[in-house]
Amino acid sequence: MRFPPTRPAPARVLALLAVLGPLLAATPGSAAAGLPAGAGLAASLFASPLVAPPLVATVATPSAARPNAALRWVRLGRSSSPSLLQVPAVCQLRSCPLVVVSHPRAQDAARLRDSAQVGKIAQALLAANFAVLLSGDGGVNTWGSPAALREVAQVHREATARFRWNSRTYALGLSMGGLLSLRSALPESPYWVSGVGLIDAWVSLRGAWGSAVTRQREIGKAYGLSAPPTPKLDPLPLAQRAVPLPLFVAFSPTDTVVASRKNAELLIPYAEQGVSEVVRLTGPHLGGNRFSPQMVERLVGFYQGLEQRAVARQNREFPGAAPAVQRPPVAVPKS
């Protein structure tokens, strides 16, 4: 038996076009890819079901509310303290390093993602072909605890499995995040860190304990302490006894939140000579001049310099590799 060909009712076709038309016209990415308007959505609507979906979902970030909406952040780690990873496209083709960013007190990875100031650093790192991990740090007020570092180590393993990692990791600590960033670079860290950036950072746990009752309570909860932490728990004296680290240290003597004379200024003498950078600023804690274009360029340049050194060492061991690109010095304003 032969059946007559089926034809959709004109009214249904018009209704379908009325629904799909605005969506197709607004589909992001079509114009950038040289496709007709709506081609991206059309392809997704009518794609073969045999095409595998992405391994992970990206975090939706409406551009009107979040300044870094153009970046596609992938959620990793526990739902209670998630981290966010962004990988440059080139890092799926060639190996790239990773920068782990640790957040200030009472913040989290989402706050870093939504921060216009941190966004400047993240975008500059991504443009320089560094993968960026905005770390959940095990919670909002973990104060660099060993438990927080163990959780970040697990996220680090997740992150480095998702792109062509070159085996080098760098850390960046903002305020409270300085404790975790510094701890991650010490000998007993569960993952290797090749250099640390610190901006208005706490590096003395005992100093933080004695600075305010609220901080004391938070540190006690994070570390399970009822008495001041011993030097064995404090990253500062451990760093002072360890091999000198490549450090980028930005601080302000007029910072009334983190006293530089009890933190950054005690760490600077133990920085590795020749590759470390110290930037003395003015103004309040995490003020705008910490995120000026000059400062961002200098911070990224610090990590690039360490990459250059690593590549140069590889070239000596394995001749024939491409030479590192030199970068010009950058002046930084005092305020």
VENFEN-V682281 format. One record per helix or strand. SS is the DSSP state (hx for helix, st for strand). FROM is the first residue (numbers start at 0). TO is the last residue. If there is no record, write none. Layout:
BEGIN
[[SS:FROM:TO] [SS:FROM:TO]]
END
This chain:
BEGIN
[[hx:9:24] [hx:38:44] [st:57:57] [st:73:75] [hx:78:80] [st:82:85] [hx:88:91] [st:95:101] [hx:108:113] [hx:115:126] [st:129:133] [hx:145:159] [st:164:173] [hx:176:183] [st:195:198] [hx:204:208] [hx:212:222] [hx:230:232] [hx:234:240] [st:244:244] [st:246:251] [hx:259:261] [hx:263:269] [st:270:270] [st:276:280] [hx:287:290] [hx:292:316]]
END
